[in-house]
Amino acid sequence: MGIGDKIENMKDKVVGEGKEQVGDATDNERLEAEGKAQQTEGNLKQAGENVKDAFKN
C-alpha cells in the first residue's frame, strides 16, 4: 500500500469525523450522515489495502 493511499484513507476518516461532529452540533442530519458515510468509506478502503498488503507478504 502506497503512502498516498494511506493519506487519502486517513483524510476521508478525519474529514468524515469533522462533518459528523459539525452536523451533530448544528442538528444537520444530512451533514452528520454524510460524515458517517465518509468515515465508513475510508475504513473500507483501508481494510481493502490491508488485505492487499497481507497477500503481498
PDBQT receptor file of N, H, CA, C and O in Angstrom, charges set to zero:
ATOM      1  N   MET A   1       0.850  -1.169   0.000  1.00  0.00    +0.000 N 
ATOM      2  CA  MET A   1       0.000   0.000   0.000  1.00  0.00    +0.000 C 
ATOM      3  C   MET A   1       0.889   1.222   0.000  1.00  0.00    +0.000 C 
ATOM      4  O   MET A   1       1.822   1.337   0.795  1.00  0.00    +0.000 OA
ATOM      5  N   GLY A   2       0.585   2.130  -0.901  1.00  0.00    +0.000 N 
ATOM      6  H   GLY A   2      -0.172   2.037  -1.547  1.00  0.00    +0.000 HD
ATOM      7  CA  GLY A   2       1.383   3.337  -1.007  1.00  0.00    +0.000 C 
ATOM      8  C   GLY A   2       1.039   4.350   0.054  1.00  0.00    +0.000 C 
ATOM      9  O   GLY A   2      -0.055   4.333   0.619  1.00  0.00    +0.000 OA
ATOM     10  N   ILE A   3       1.970   5.226   0.319  1.00  0.00    +0.000 N 
ATOM     11  H   ILE A   3       2.858   5.240  -0.140  1.00  0.00    +0.000 HD
ATOM     12  CA  ILE A   3       1.760   6.262   1.313  1.00  0.00    +0.000 C 
ATOM     13  C   ILE A   3       0.620   7.190   0.912  1.00  0.00    +0.000 C 
ATOM     14  O   ILE A   3      -0.107   7.700   1.764  1.00  0.00    +0.000 OA
ATOM     15  N   GLY A   4       0.470   7.406  -0.403  1.00  0.00    +0.000 N 
ATOM     16  H   GLY A   4       1.060   6.991  -1.095  1.00  0.00    +0.000 HD
ATOM     17  CA  GLY A   4      -0.628   8.244  -0.884  1.00  0.00    +0.000 C 
ATOM     18  C   GLY A   4      -1.987   7.659  -0.538  1.00  0.00    +0.000 C 
ATOM     19  O   GLY A   4      -2.912   8.391  -0.185  1.00  0.00    +0.000 OA
ATOM     20  N   ASP A   5      -2.109   6.331  -0.638  1.00  0.00    +0.000 N 
ATOM     21  H   ASP A   5      -1.358   5.736  -0.925  1.00  0.00    +0.000 HD
ATOM     22  CA  ASP A   5      -3.362   5.661  -0.286  1.00  0.00    +0.000 C 
ATOM     23  C   ASP A   5      -3.646   5.801   1.203  1.00  0.00    +0.000 C 
ATOM     24  O   ASP A   5      -4.781   6.057   1.607  1.00  0.00    +0.000 OA
ATOM     25  N   LYS A   6      -2.609   5.632   2.011  1.00  0.00    +0.000 N 
ATOM     26  H   LYS A   6      -1.688   5.425   1.682  1.00  0.00    +0.000 HD
ATOM     27  CA  LYS A   6      -2.778   5.764   3.456  1.00  0.00    +0.000 C 
ATOM     28  C   LYS A   6      -3.251   7.167   3.816  1.00  0.00    +0.000 C 
ATOM     29  O   LYS A   6      -4.149   7.335   4.641  1.00  0.00    +0.000 OA
ATOM     30  N   ILE A   7      -2.647   8.163   3.199  1.00  0.00    +0.000 N 
ATOM     31  H   ILE A   7      -1.917   8.027   2.529  1.00  0.00    +0.000 HD
ATOM     32  CA  ILE A   7      -3.012   9.555   3.480  1.00  0.00    +0.000 C 
ATOM     33  C   ILE A   7      -4.452   9.824   3.046  1.00  0.00    +0.000 C 
ATOM     34  O   ILE A   7      -5.211  10.465   3.772  1.00  0.00    +0.000 OA
ATOM     35  N   GLU A   8      -4.823   9.340   1.877  1.00  0.00    +0.000 N 
ATOM     36  H   GLU A   8      -4.206   8.819   1.287  1.00  0.00    +0.000 HD
ATOM     37  CA  GLU A   8      -6.183   9.543   1.361  1.00  0.00    +0.000 C 
ATOM     38  C   GLU A   8      -7.219   8.885   2.271  1.00  0.00    +0.000 C 
ATOM     39  O   GLU A   8      -8.256   9.482   2.562  1.00  0.00    +0.000 OA
ATOM     40  N   ASN A   9      -6.946   7.665   2.719  1.00  0.00    +0.000 N 
ATOM     41  H   ASN A   9      -6.104   7.180   2.483  1.00  0.00    +0.000 HD
ATOM     42  CA  ASN A   9      -7.871   6.971   3.610  1.00  0.00    +0.000 C 
ATOM     43  C   ASN A   9      -7.995   7.694   4.943  1.00  0.00    +0.000 C 
ATOM     44  O   ASN A   9      -9.095   7.825   5.480  1.00  0.00    +0.000 OA
ATOM     45  N   MET A  10      -6.881   8.161   5.474  1.00  0.00    +0.000 N 
ATOM     46  H   MET A  10      -5.988   8.055   5.038  1.00  0.00    +0.000 HD
ATOM     47  CA  MET A  10      -6.906   8.886   6.741  1.00  0.00    +0.000 C 
ATOM     48  C   MET A  10      -7.657  10.203   6.579  1.00  0.00    +0.000 C 
ATOM     49  O   MET A  10      -8.389  10.620   7.476  1.00  0.00    +0.000 OA
ATOM     50  N   LYS A  11      -7.474  10.857   5.432  1.00  0.00    +0.000 N 
ATOM     51  H   LYS A  11      -6.879  10.519   4.703  1.00  0.00    +0.000 HD
ATOM     52  CA  LYS A  11      -8.177  12.116   5.178  1.00  0.00    +0.000 C 
ATOM     53  C   LYS A  11      -9.681  11.887   5.176  1.00  0.00    +0.000 C 
ATOM     54  O   LYS A  11     -10.433  12.670   5.757  1.00  0.00    +0.000 OA
ATOM     55  N   ASP A  12     -10.118  10.819   4.526  1.00  0.00    +0.000 N 
ATOM     56  H   ASP A  12      -9.507  10.184   4.055  1.00  0.00    +0.000 HD
ATOM     57  CA  ASP A  12     -11.546  10.508   4.496  1.00  0.00    +0.000 C 
ATOM     58  C   ASP A  12     -12.090  10.315   5.911  1.00  0.00    +0.000 C 
ATOM     59  O   ASP A  12     -13.167  10.809   6.244  1.00  0.00    +0.000 OA
ATOM     60  N   LYS A  13     -11.345   9.602   6.725  1.00  0.00    +0.000 N 
ATOM     61  H   LYS A  13     -10.471   9.201   6.454  1.00  0.00    +0.000 HD
ATOM     62  CA  LYS A  13     -11.806   9.364   8.095  1.00  0.00    +0.000 C 
ATOM     63  C   LYS A  13     -11.869  10.661   8.904  1.00  0.00    +0.000 C 
ATOM     64  O   LYS A  13     -12.855  10.911   9.598  1.00  0.00    +0.000 OA
ATOM     65  N   VAL A  14     -10.834  11.476   8.818  1.00  0.00    +0.000 N 
ATOM     66  H   VAL A  14     -10.034  11.273   8.254  1.00  0.00    +0.000 HD
ATOM     67  CA  VAL A  14     -10.768  12.703   9.605  1.00  0.00    +0.000 C 
ATOM     68  C   VAL A  14     -11.825  13.708   9.146  1.00  0.00    +0.000 C 
ATOM     69  O   VAL A  14     -12.523  14.298   9.970  1.00  0.00    +0.000 OA
ATOM     70  N   VAL A  15     -11.940  13.900   7.839  1.00  0.00    +0.000 N 
ATOM     71  H   VAL A  15     -11.373  13.420   7.169  1.00  0.00    +0.000 HD
ATOM     72  CA  VAL A  15     -12.941  14.830   7.312  1.00  0.00    +0.000 C 
ATOM     73  C   VAL A  15     -14.342  14.338   7.652  1.00  0.00    +0.000 C 
ATOM     74  O   VAL A  15     -15.216  15.134   7.995  1.00  0.00    +0.000 OA
ATOM     75  N   GLY A  16     -14.554  13.038   7.557  1.00  0.00    +0.000 N 
ATOM     76  H   GLY A  16     -13.844  12.392   7.278  1.00  0.00    +0.000 HD
ATOM     77  CA  GLY A  16     -15.847  12.464   7.915  1.00  0.00    +0.000 C 
ATOM     78  C   GLY A  16     -16.196  12.700   9.370  1.00  0.00    +0.000 C 
ATOM     79  O   GLY A  16     -17.339  13.024   9.694  1.00  0.00    +0.000 OA
ATOM     80  N   GLU A  17     -15.218  12.539  10.250  1.00  0.00    +0.000 N 
ATOM     81  H   GLU A  17     -14.290  12.276   9.987  1.00  0.00    +0.000 HD
ATOM     82  CA  GLU A  17     -15.446  12.793  11.673  1.00  0.00    +0.000 C 
ATOM     83  C   GLU A  17     -15.821  14.252  11.905  1.00  0.00    +0.000 C 
ATOM     84  O   GLU A  17     -16.716  14.555  12.693  1.00  0.00    +0.000 OA
ATOM     85  N   GLY A  18     -15.130  15.145  11.214  1.00  0.00    +0.000 N 
ATOM     86  H   GLY A  18     -14.403  14.898  10.574  1.00  0.00    +0.000 HD
ATOM     87  CA  GLY A  18     -15.429  16.568  11.347  1.00  0.00    +0.000 C 
ATOM     88  C   GLY A  18     -16.837  16.887  10.876  1.00  0.00    +0.000 C 
ATOM     89  O   GLY A  18     -17.570  17.613  11.548  1.00  0.00    +0.000 OA
ATOM     90  N   LYS A  19     -17.217  16.353   9.734  1.00  0.00    +0.000 N 
ATOM     91  H   LYS A  19     -16.622  15.763   9.188  1.00  0.00    +0.000 HD
ATOM     92  CA  LYS A  19     -18.565  16.583   9.210  1.00  0.00    +0.000 C 
ATOM     93  C   LYS A  19     -19.615  16.047  10.179  1.00  0.00    +0.000 C 
ATOM     94  O   LYS A  19     -20.629  16.696  10.436  1.00  0.00    +0.000 OA
ATOM     95  N   GLU A  20     -19.359  14.865  10.708  1.00  0.00    +0.000 N 
ATOM     96  H   GLU A  20     -18.535  14.337  10.499  1.00  0.00    +0.000 HD
ATOM     97  CA  GLU A  20     -20.311  14.269  11.641  1.00  0.00    +0.000 C 
ATOM     98  C   GLU A  20     -20.474  15.150  12.885  1.00  0.00    +0.000 C 
ATOM     99  O   GLU A  20     -21.593  15.378  13.345  1.00  0.00    +0.000 OA
ATOM    100  N   GLN A  21     -19.375  15.635  13.417  1.00  0.00    +0.000 N 
ATOM    101  H   GLN A  21     -18.466  15.450  13.044  1.00  0.00    +0.000 HD
ATOM    102  CA  GLN A  21     -19.426  16.480  14.613  1.00  0.00    +0.000 C 
ATOM    103  C   GLN A  21     -20.136  17.806  14.344  1.00  0.00    +0.000 C 
ATOM    104  O   GLN A  21     -20.944  18.259  15.155  1.00  0.00    +0.000 OA
ATOM    105  N   VAL A  22     -19.830  18.423  13.205  1.00  0.00    +0.000 N 
ATOM    106  H   VAL A  22     -19.174  18.055  12.547  1.00  0.00    +0.000 HD
ATOM    107  CA  VAL A  22     -20.497  19.679  12.860  1.00  0.00    +0.000 C 
ATOM    108  C   VAL A  22     -21.980  19.438  12.631  1.00  0.00    +0.000 C 
ATOM    109  O   VAL A  22     -22.815  20.224  13.080  1.00  0.00    +0.000 OA
ATOM    110  N   GLY A  23     -22.310  18.365  11.942  1.00  0.00    +0.000 N 
ATOM    111  H   GLY A  23     -21.632  17.727  11.577  1.00  0.00    +0.000 HD
ATOM    112  CA  GLY A  23     -23.714  18.028  11.713  1.00  0.00    +0.000 C 
ATOM    113  C   GLY A  23     -24.461  17.791  13.002  1.00  0.00    +0.000 C 
ATOM    114  O   GLY A  23     -25.607  18.215  13.149  1.00  0.00    +0.000 OA
ATOM    115  N   ASP A  24     -23.819  17.115  13.939  1.00  0.00    +0.000 N 
ATOM    116  H   ASP A  24     -22.888  16.771  13.820  1.00  0.00    +0.000 HD
ATOM    117  CA  ASP A  24     -24.432  16.856  15.242  1.00  0.00    +0.000 C 
ATOM    118  C   ASP A  24     -24.623  18.154  16.018  1.00  0.00    +0.000 C 
ATOM    119  O   ASP A  24     -25.672  18.373  16.625  1.00  0.00    +0.000 OA
ATOM    120  N   ALA A  25     -23.612  19.008  15.995  1.00  0.00    +0.000 N 
ATOM    121  H   ALA A  25     -22.760  18.829  15.502  1.00  0.00    +0.000 HD
ATOM    122  CA  ALA A  25     -23.677  20.259  16.745  1.00  0.00    +0.000 C 
ATOM    123  C   ALA A  25     -24.721  21.224  16.177  1.00  0.00    +0.000 C 
ATOM    124  O   ALA A  25     -25.302  22.017  16.919  1.00  0.00    +0.000 OA
ATOM    125  N   THR A  26     -24.957  21.159  14.883  1.00  0.00    +0.000 N 
ATOM    126  H   THR A  26     -24.485  20.514  14.281  1.00  0.00    +0.000 HD
ATOM    127  CA  THR A  26     -25.889  22.088  14.239  1.00  0.00    +0.000 C 
ATOM    128  C   THR A  26     -27.232  21.432  13.918  1.00  0.00    +0.000 C 
ATOM    129  O   THR A  26     -28.069  22.032  13.244  1.00  0.00    +0.000 OA
ATOM    130  N   ASP A  27     -27.438  20.218  14.391  1.00  0.00    +0.000 N 
ATOM    131  H   ASP A  27     -26.758  19.731  14.938  1.00  0.00    +0.000 HD
ATOM    132  CA  ASP A  27     -28.657  19.456  14.111  1.00  0.00    +0.000 C 
ATOM    133  C   ASP A  27     -28.910  19.302  12.613  1.00  0.00    +0.000 C 
ATOM    134  O   ASP A  27     -30.054  19.311  12.160  1.00  0.00    +0.000 OA
ATOM    135  N   ASN A  28     -27.824  19.160  11.854  1.00  0.00    +0.000 N 
ATOM    136  H   ASN A  28     -26.894  19.153  12.223  1.00  0.00    +0.000 HD
ATOM    137  CA  ASN A  28     -27.911  18.958  10.416  1.00  0.00    +0.000 C 
ATOM    138  C   ASN A  28     -27.729  17.455  10.165  1.00  0.00    +0.000 C 
ATOM    139  O   ASN A  28     -26.608  16.955  10.075  1.00  0.00    +0.000 OA
ATOM    140  N   GLU A  29     -28.856  16.757  10.056  1.00  0.00    +0.000 N 
ATOM    141  H   GLU A  29     -29.767  17.164  10.129  1.00  0.00    +0.000 HD
ATOM    142  CA  GLU A  29     -28.809  15.300   9.920  1.00  0.00    +0.000 C 
ATOM    143  C   GLU A  29     -28.126  14.873   8.621  1.00  0.00    +0.000 C 
ATOM    144  O   GLU A  29     -27.438  13.853   8.589  1.00  0.00    +0.000 OA
ATOM    145  N   ARG A  30     -28.311  15.645   7.557  1.00  0.00    +0.000 N 
ATOM    146  H   ARG A  30     -28.871  16.473   7.583  1.00  0.00    +0.000 HD
ATOM    147  CA  ARG A  30     -27.705  15.299   6.274  1.00  0.00    +0.000 C 
ATOM    148  C   ARG A  30     -26.184  15.338   6.383  1.00  0.00    +0.000 C 
ATOM    149  O   ARG A  30     -25.508  14.414   5.931  1.00  0.00    +0.000 OA
ATOM    150  N   LEU A  31     -25.645  16.390   6.974  1.00  0.00    +0.000 N 
ATOM    151  H   LEU A  31     -26.194  17.140   7.341  1.00  0.00    +0.000 HD
ATOM    152  CA  LEU A  31     -24.197  16.522   7.118  1.00  0.00    +0.000 C 
ATOM    153  C   LEU A  31     -23.646  15.449   8.046  1.00  0.00    +0.000 C 
ATOM    154  O   LEU A  31     -22.570  14.903   7.804  1.00  0.00    +0.000 OA
ATOM    155  N   GLU A  32     -24.377  15.152   9.093  1.00  0.00    +0.000 N 
ATOM    156  H   GLU A  32     -25.252  15.595   9.289  1.00  0.00    +0.000 HD
ATOM    157  CA  GLU A  32     -23.956  14.105  10.029  1.00  0.00    +0.000 C 
ATOM    158  C   GLU A  32     -23.898  12.745   9.323  1.00  0.00    +0.000 C 
ATOM    159  O   GLU A  32     -22.941  11.990   9.500  1.00  0.00    +0.000 OA
ATOM    160  N   ALA A  33     -24.914  12.440   8.532  1.00  0.00    +0.000 N 
ATOM    161  H   ALA A  33     -25.691  13.053   8.388  1.00  0.00    +0.000 HD
ATOM    162  CA  ALA A  33     -24.946  11.177   7.800  1.00  0.00    +0.000 C 
ATOM    163  C   ALA A  33     -23.843  11.133   6.748  1.00  0.00    +0.000 C 
ATOM    164  O   ALA A  33     -23.225  10.089   6.537  1.00  0.00    +0.000 OA
ATOM    165  N   GLU A  34     -23.596  12.257   6.091  1.00  0.00    +0.000 N 
ATOM    166  H   GLU A  34     -24.098  13.105   6.263  1.00  0.00    +0.000 HD
ATOM    167  CA  GLU A  34     -22.528  12.324   5.092  1.00  0.00    +0.000 C 
ATOM    168  C   GLU A  34     -21.172  12.055   5.749  1.00  0.00    +0.000 C 
ATOM    169  O   GLU A  34     -20.329  11.362   5.180  1.00  0.00    +0.000 OA
ATOM    170  N   GLY A  35     -20.969  12.602   6.937  1.00  0.00    +0.000 N 
ATOM    171  H   GLY A  35     -21.654  13.166   7.399  1.00  0.00    +0.000 HD
ATOM    172  CA  GLY A  35     -19.725  12.371   7.664  1.00  0.00    +0.000 C 
ATOM    173  C   GLY A  35     -19.538  10.914   8.040  1.00  0.00    +0.000 C 
ATOM    174  O   GLY A  35     -18.444  10.366   7.906  1.00  0.00    +0.000 OA
ATOM    175  N   LYS A  36     -20.608  10.289   8.512  1.00  0.00    +0.000 N 
ATOM    176  H   LYS A  36     -21.496  10.734   8.621  1.00  0.00    +0.000 HD
ATOM    177  CA  LYS A  36     -20.536   8.867   8.865  1.00  0.00    +0.000 C 
ATOM    178  C   LYS A  36     -20.212   8.027   7.632  1.00  0.00    +0.000 C 
ATOM    179  O   LYS A  36     -19.404   7.100   7.696  1.00  0.00    +0.000 OA
ATOM    180  N   ALA A  37     -20.847   8.361   6.513  1.00  0.00    +0.000 N 
ATOM    181  H   ALA A  37     -21.503   9.114   6.461  1.00  0.00    +0.000 HD
ATOM    182  CA  ALA A  37     -20.605   7.614   5.279  1.00  0.00    +0.000 C 
ATOM    183  C   ALA A  37     -19.159   7.775   4.820  1.00  0.00    +0.000 C 
ATOM    184  O   ALA A  37     -18.540   6.814   4.362  1.00  0.00    +0.000 OA
ATOM    185  N   GLN A  38     -18.626   8.975   4.941  1.00  0.00    +0.000 N 
ATOM    186  H   GLN A  38     -19.129   9.755   5.313  1.00  0.00    +0.000 HD
ATOM    187  CA  GLN A  38     -17.246   9.217   4.511  1.00  0.00    +0.000 C 
ATOM    188  C   GLN A  38     -16.267   8.459   5.406  1.00  0.00    +0.000 C 
ATOM    189  O   GLN A  38     -15.260   7.937   4.927  1.00  0.00    +0.000 OA
ATOM    190  N   GLN A  39     -16.559   8.400   6.694  1.00  0.00    +0.000 N 
ATOM    191  H   GLN A  39     -17.377   8.825   7.084  1.00  0.00    +0.000 HD
ATOM    192  CA  GLN A  39     -15.708   7.633   7.603  1.00  0.00    +0.000 C 
ATOM    193  C   GLN A  39     -15.733   6.150   7.236  1.00  0.00    +0.000 C 
ATOM    194  O   GLN A  39     -14.695   5.489   7.212  1.00  0.00    +0.000 OA
ATOM    195  N   THR A  40     -16.918   5.642   6.955  1.00  0.00    +0.000 N 
ATOM    196  H   THR A  40     -17.761   6.179   6.975  1.00  0.00    +0.000 HD
ATOM    197  CA  THR A  40     -17.060   4.242   6.583  1.00  0.00    +0.000 C 
ATOM    198  C   THR A  40     -16.299   3.950   5.301  1.00  0.00    +0.000 C 
ATOM    199  O   THR A  40     -15.640   2.916   5.183  1.00  0.00    +0.000 OA
ATOM    200  N   GLU A  41     -16.389   4.856   4.347  1.00  0.00    +0.000 N 
ATOM    201  H   GLU A  41     -16.923   5.695   4.443  1.00  0.00    +0.000 HD
ATOM    202  CA  GLU A  41     -15.666   4.683   3.079  1.00  0.00    +0.000 C 
ATOM    203  C   GLU A  41     -14.156   4.602   3.326  1.00  0.00    +0.000 C 
ATOM    204  O   GLU A  41     -13.472   3.747   2.763  1.00  0.00    +0.000 OA
ATOM    205  N   GLY A  42     -13.647   5.497   4.171  1.00  0.00    +0.000 N 
ATOM    206  H   GLY A  42     -14.202   6.192   4.628  1.00  0.00    +0.000 HD
ATOM    207  CA  GLY A  42     -12.223   5.472   4.488  1.00  0.00    +0.000 C 
ATOM    208  C   GLY A  42     -11.813   4.186   5.176  1.00  0.00    +0.000 C 
ATOM    209  O   GLY A  42     -10.755   3.625   4.888  1.00  0.00    +0.000 OA
ATOM    210  N   ASN A  43     -12.654   3.722   6.086  1.00  0.00    +0.000 N 
ATOM    211  H   ASN A  43     -13.513   4.178   6.320  1.00  0.00    +0.000 HD
ATOM    212  CA  ASN A  43     -12.357   2.473   6.796  1.00  0.00    +0.000 C 
ATOM    213  C   ASN A  43     -12.362   1.272   5.850  1.00  0.00    +0.000 C 
ATOM    214  O   ASN A  43     -11.505   0.394   5.950  1.00  0.00    +0.000 OA
ATOM    215  N   LEU A  44     -13.330   1.238   4.932  1.00  0.00    +0.000 N 
ATOM    216  H   LEU A  44     -14.026   1.952   4.851  1.00  0.00    +0.000 HD
ATOM    217  CA  LEU A  44     -13.399   0.121   3.983  1.00  0.00    +0.000 C 
ATOM    218  C   LEU A  44     -12.206   0.130   3.033  1.00  0.00    +0.000 C 
ATOM    219  O   LEU A  44     -11.646  -0.923   2.732  1.00  0.00    +0.000 OA
ATOM    220  N   LYS A  45     -11.820   1.298   2.564  1.00  0.00    +0.000 N 
ATOM    221  H   LYS A  45     -12.275   2.154   2.808  1.00  0.00    +0.000 HD
ATOM    222  CA  LYS A  45     -10.651   1.392   1.688  1.00  0.00    +0.000 C 
ATOM    223  C   LYS A  45      -9.402   0.910   2.417  1.00  0.00    +0.000 C 
ATOM    224  O   LYS A  45      -8.578   0.188   1.855  1.00  0.00    +0.000 OA
ATOM    225  N   GLN A  46      -9.276   1.319   3.673  1.00  0.00    +0.000 N 
ATOM    226  H   GLN A  46      -9.945   1.905   4.130  1.00  0.00    +0.000 HD
ATOM    227  CA  GLN A  46      -8.121   0.916   4.473  1.00  0.00    +0.000 C 
ATOM    228  C   GLN A  46      -8.095  -0.589   4.655  1.00  0.00    +0.000 C 
ATOM    229  O   GLN A  46      -7.037  -1.211   4.553  1.00  0.00    +0.000 OA
ATOM    230  N   ALA A  47      -9.251  -1.179   4.924  1.00  0.00    +0.000 N 
ATOM    231  H   ALA A  47     -10.111  -0.674   5.007  1.00  0.00    +0.000 HD
ATOM    232  CA  ALA A  47      -9.326  -2.630   5.097  1.00  0.00    +0.000 C 
ATOM    233  C   ALA A  47      -8.928  -3.345   3.807  1.00  0.00    +0.000 C 
ATOM    234  O   ALA A  47      -8.217  -4.349   3.841  1.00  0.00    +0.000 OA
ATOM    235  N   GLY A  48      -9.387  -2.828   2.680  1.00  0.00    +0.000 N 
ATOM    236  H   GLY A  48      -9.965  -2.012   2.652  1.00  0.00    +0.000 HD
ATOM    237  CA  GLY A  48      -9.014  -3.417   1.392  1.00  0.00    +0.000 C 
ATOM    238  C   GLY A  48      -7.522  -3.350   1.137  1.00  0.00    +0.000 C 
ATOM    239  O   GLY A  48      -6.922  -4.305   0.643  1.00  0.00    +0.000 OA
ATOM    240  N   GLU A  49      -6.932  -2.231   1.472  1.00  0.00    +0.000 N 
ATOM    241  H   GLU A  49      -7.419  -1.454   1.872  1.00  0.00    +0.000 HD
ATOM    242  CA  GLU A  49      -5.486  -2.083   1.310  1.00  0.00    +0.000 C 
ATOM    243  C   GLU A  49      -4.737  -3.036   2.243  1.00  0.00    +0.000 C 
ATOM    244  O   GLU A  49      -3.701  -3.584   1.865  1.00  0.00    +0.000 OA
ATOM    245  N   ASN A  50      -5.245  -3.236   3.444  1.00  0.00    +0.000 N 
ATOM    246  H   ASN A  50      -6.087  -2.792   3.751  1.00  0.00    +0.000 HD
ATOM    247  CA  ASN A  50      -4.619  -4.167   4.386  1.00  0.00    +0.000 C 
ATOM    248  C   ASN A  50      -4.647  -5.597   3.842  1.00  0.00    +0.000 C 
ATOM    249  O   ASN A  50      -3.682  -6.345   3.998  1.00  0.00    +0.000 OA
ATOM    250  N   VAL A  51      -5.755  -5.971   3.207  1.00  0.00    +0.000 N 
ATOM    251  H   VAL A  51      -6.539  -5.364   3.080  1.00  0.00    +0.000 HD
ATOM    252  CA  VAL A  51      -5.855  -7.308   2.603  1.00  0.00    +0.000 C 
ATOM    253  C   VAL A  51      -4.832  -7.450   1.484  1.00  0.00    +0.000 C 
ATOM    254  O   VAL A  51      -4.148  -8.468   1.385  1.00  0.00    +0.000 OA
ATOM    255  N   LYS A  52      -4.730  -6.419   0.636  1.00  0.00    +0.000 N 
ATOM    256  H   LYS A  52      -5.286  -5.592   0.716  1.00  0.00    +0.000 HD
ATOM    257  CA  LYS A  52      -3.730  -6.465  -0.443  1.00  0.00    +0.000 C 
ATOM    258  C   LYS A  52      -2.327  -6.629   0.120  1.00  0.00    +0.000 C 
ATOM    259  O   LYS A  52      -1.538  -7.425  -0.389  1.00  0.00    +0.000 OA
ATOM    260  N   ASP A  53      -2.016  -5.873   1.171  1.00  0.00    +0.000 N 
ATOM    261  H   ASP A  53      -2.657  -5.226   1.584  1.00  0.00    +0.000 HD
ATOM    262  CA  ASP A  53      -0.689  -5.962   1.788  1.00  0.00    +0.000 C 
ATOM    263  C   ASP A  53      -0.438  -7.364   2.357  1.00  0.00    +0.000 C 
ATOM    264  O   ASP A  53       0.677  -7.879   2.273  1.00  0.00    +0.000 OA
ATOM    265  N   ALA A  54      -1.460  -7.968   2.926  1.00  0.00    +0.000 N 
ATOM    266  H   ALA A  54      -2.366  -7.549   2.994  1.00  0.00    +0.000 HD
ATOM    267  CA  ALA A  54      -1.303  -9.299   3.507  1.00  0.00    +0.000 C 
ATOM    268  C   ALA A  54      -0.933 -10.319   2.422  1.00  0.00    +0.000 C 
ATOM    269  O   ALA A  54      -0.122 -11.213   2.662  1.00  0.00    +0.000 OA
ATOM    270  N   PHE A  55      -1.522 -10.187   1.246  1.00  0.00    +0.000 N 
ATOM    271  H   PHE A  55      -2.181  -9.461   1.051  1.00  0.00    +0.000 HD
ATOM    272  CA  PHE A  55      -1.215 -11.124   0.163  1.00  0.00    +0.000 C 
ATOM    273  C   PHE A  55       0.147 -10.859  -0.468  1.00  0.00    +0.000 C 
ATOM    274  O   PHE A  55       0.758 -11.769  -1.028  1.00  0.00    +0.000 OA
ATOM    275  N   LYS A  56       0.619  -9.643  -0.384  1.00  0.00    +0.000 N 
ATOM    276  H   LYS A  56       0.122  -8.904   0.071  1.00  0.00    +0.000 HD
ATOM    277  CA  LYS A  56       1.949  -9.328  -0.933  1.00  0.00    +0.000 C 
ATOM    278  C   LYS A  56       3.042  -9.963  -0.089  1.00  0.00    +0.000 C 
ATOM    279  O   LYS A  56       4.092 -10.345  -0.607  1.00  0.00    +0.000 OA
ATOM    280  N   ASN A  57       2.798 -10.075   1.205  1.00  0.00    +0.000 N 
ATOM    281  H   ASN A  57       1.946  -9.765   1.626  1.00  0.00    +0.000 HD
ATOM    282  CA  ASN A  57       3.807 -10.615   2.122  1.00  0.00    +0.000 C 
ATOM    283  C   ASN A  57       3.686 -12.065   2.142  1.00  0.00    +0.000 C 
ATOM    284  O   ASN A  57       4.437 -12.738   2.848  1.00  0.00    +0.000 OA
TER     285      ASN A  57
